[in-house]
Amino acid sequence: MAKPRMHLGFDFSYTHMGGRWRMPGAWPGRHFPDVEMFEEIARIAERGCLDMVFSGDGTGIPDTWRGSPDAAIEWGISWPRQDLNPIMVAMSRVTKHLGFGLTYSSTFMHPYYMARLMNSLDHLTGGRIAMNLVTSTRKSDAANFGFDELMEHNSRYERMEEFVDVCRKLWDSAEPDAMLWDFESGRVTDPAKIHHVKHEGKFFKVEGALNTPPSPQGRPVLIQAGGSPRGIRASAYVSDYVFGPDMALARQVKHRAALDQALVDLGRDPATVGILWQTPIVVGETEAEAIAQRERLLTAIPQEAVGAYLSYNNGYDFSTLPERFTLAEVQEKIIAAQASPIGFVHELSLALGAGTEISRDTFFEHGVKSATSYDKTIAGSPSQIADILEEAFEATGSRGGFMLGHTVSVPDDLIRIVDLLVPELQRRGRFRTEYRGRTLRDNLQDM
């Protein structure tokens, strides 16, 4: 009997940030946003039969550390960035099968605009687009869109659910066979197959069908990464595929169980919704080679940059930490600010104990490992990493796979994934040897 097969994506969000752009194995003399670099990433990923390449995003410049963006700008922390949808279109033009995952915020964007944009991108890529929705937790992002404060945690998810309701109505406003393009009669569309949308909810008021042809996939693939109990419920409502956090296996098992229950509560079949677990990874021909590559992460950025990264992603200025404190005290302040309750401080509390008193220096010793993903980066030979992935895949229900990424340097680390790890997974019957679907949705459903 054939084994269930994994799906694999590659997250290239940070390839040019956090010092990775100058690590050995990165492009010499080339830097963001050189489109040829991204086209090369796409070609390599498709050669490995990966499902998709993916990028997170954010519009704000990190300015939480010392109340200034200077450190982030100087050291390349979540800076610079661009809207990657035109870059992903360029990547799609040099590939035929690879999918593309774009990130947008339902907290700030309008569903009509996003439904129309994603439909357009689905046509340009030939049915290979996915939208990763996030509920924004960063004040600098909120300020870009005119918000004085972050929206309350649960309200962000309520808005996202209604956002998706509207998008789905709009994507369904044209039936799959609505377009005629009849040369003899001149008829373009069957009006009976275009349906008017009238939505009036808590957050949005939208009227009118999309003025676009139906999407090649029916609807673009939706991805979401909620991690809190409320976030998990939202991801069960929203997602075709869930983007899972890079956490200990025991917690991934609990996350999968919580998602399954949320899906059942919504009347959805858990077998139809996979999780792509975020997995920072370095693969080498030998374990020693991979570990040596991972060690370079600790040299990538200075402490000032670590502070800028952690403060931005946790919504709290860690430059204000006293010499000694408990993590519980800091976590209370983060929650009060409506920032993410499941970030670095939460993770460190689980590891050390929320009530344990620690020093500022100890905090930043752990912080550099978190800011560079060193603490969660798997490093090993192809067989060692394949063993780890297989164990996690089976323990979490053999539904989904992994979003590989946060590598030390690209393109070299991506090439090693494609040339070393992928063949090992194929040998074990755990990964495809060719694409069989026409669209990204088809390929993600191909188990």
Beta strands, then each sheet from edge to edge (+ up, - down):
strand 1: 7-11
strand 2: 52-54
strand 3: 99-105
strand 4: 129-134
strand 5: 198-200
strand 6: 205-207
strand 7: 221-224
strand 8: 241-244
strand 9: 274-283
strand 10: 324-326
strand 11: 357-359
strand 12: 378-380
strand 13: 400-405
sheet 1: 12+ 9+ 8+ 7+ 4+ 3+ 2+ 1+ 13+
sheet 2: 5+ 6-
sheet 3: 10+ 11-
end
